Amino acid sequence: MCPLRVGVVFGTRPDAVKMAPVVLELTRDSRFECVPIATGQHREMMDEVLALFGITPQHDLGVMTEGQSLTDVTTRVLERIGPVLEDVRPDVVLVHGDTTTSTAAALASYYKKIPVGHVEAGLRTDTIYEPFPEEMNRRLTGVIASYHFAPTPTSRAHLLREGKDARSIVVTGNTVIDAFLWVHERATPDDAPAVATRRMIFVEAHRRENLGAPLESICRALRAVIDRHADVSILWPVHPNPAVVEPVRRILGAHDRVALLAPLTYRKLVGAIGRCTLVATDSGGLQEEAPCLGKPVLVLRRVTERPEGVAAGTLRLVGTDEQTVARALDDLLDDSAQYQAMARAANPYGDGQAARRIAEALWAFARNGAMPDEFDPSKPPTLPAAAR
């Protein structure tokens, strides 16, 4: 029987991180011929992740340009991936989550009548503009996809409510847990940035909907909190967008316990999460990654497409109001019971086996094989000792 030819498309750092375990799994399984396809939507950040996991794309579209818009990315991916799909002739194309690369690649595959598998399918918020453009990207990709690899039962429920065939959905857990644990197991002490205080808040905030007044409010809250806690520092890898850099440096840059860094490599990001006390972020992936190591996460957004973490207690949705954010930070720094309740909560997002389940499900869909066991977040995962 001929191997199943699978095109795996990625273009941003989150894409590359979450698809790397899938590429590694398909590459070592003789039932598959894996064809990694990079769009290069985020050039250097994507390349760093691929080097970390030892992945070399067979095709690189090189779509990134200075000052690119969403329209630029969408049209260039559509134009450039079409000839690649004609050349590769994959049996199925896998795309990830909610990036513009994924939606454009899914649409191009549809035009070629190639089935699409959607990794990290079914995440939803209550508005198409939060997060922007990710929420619409994931919804559009879900309409195109034939196979839906949902990370959690909640994600599956969203897909079923939208009319997806239950037989096309498999709950796999999130591949970001596979990737995070893979890197964590290989990390060294040198991968963690040095901090001079006993406790450290790791911060990432750069979402479009938080630019302007919300971001300034977050910065003021952080400044007030570390002024009240002499044993606490802040480590913030600052997104290069000038709309992020300016307020962050203006409000926090002069403080001697605030380290504003360039974006970290993924290896160093994993190291920093291991060293921090807690995380404050508007990022999506960190909501899933940090709880792997028992780190409480304050979500600096009004809504989250990851409500499982809120329900499980690993996440707390705090928005961007200055007083609310400061109070939530103080609570975790001052109240050990609140801190431990979040730190000890079971991570509902995966057990490190998502890529294996995706491979088994792909084979079952295409070759009538046995479907894999599904991820059950009610069963605490057995994780490596270093991750507990």
FENZIZI-V112241 format. One line per field, one symbol per residue. phi: phi as a letter, one per 30 degrees, with the letter a starting at -180 (. if undefined). psi: psi as a letter, one per 20 degrees, with the letter a starting at -180 (. if undefined). burial: 1 if it has 24 or more other ideal C-beta (glycine too) atoms within 12 Angstrom, else 0. A space follows every 50 residues. Layout:
BEGIN
phi=???
psi=???
burial=???
END
This chain:
BEGIN
phi=.ddddbdccabcdeedddceddddddddcddbccbdbcciecdddddddd deciccddbbdhddbdidcddedddddedcdeddddddhddaccbchbdd eddddddddeechcecccdidjdbccbdcbdccdddeddddddddcbbcd dbedddddddddjddedccbdcicdddedddededcdbeddcedbccdbb ccbbaadedcdjeeddddddddddddddbdccbbcbddddeedceddddd dcddddcccccdedddeddddddddddabbacdddddcdedecicdbccd bdbbdbdeddddjdbbdcibdedddddddeeddccddddddddcddddcl bicddddddddeddddbhdddddcdbddcedcceedcc
psi=pqqpoopopqhrggggghighgggghhioiiqopnpophkgofhhghggh hgikpoqhpohliprpkqrhgggghhgghhhghghhghlqhqpprpdjrh gggghgghgghjkpqppoplqjpqajqijoqpjhghghgghhhhqhponp hrhggghgghhjjqphijppoirpihgggghgghhjqrhiipqqqirhqp pppppjqgiiqcgghhggghggghghhinijprpooopqiphiggghghg hihipikpoorqpqrhghggghhhhrgrppqjqghhhhghihjkoqppol rhqqjmihhghhjhqpoibjpghgggggggghhhohggghhghiqppjir jjjghghggghgggghjkapqrqqpoiiopqoqqhij.
burial=00011111111111111111111111100011111111111110111111 01101011111111000000001101110111011001011111111111 11111111110101111111111110000110111111111101111111 11111101100101000111111111111111110010001110101011 11111110111001111111111111001001111111100001101100 11001011111011111111111111111111111111111111111111 10111111110111111111010111011101100000100110111111 11111111111110110000110110100010100010
END
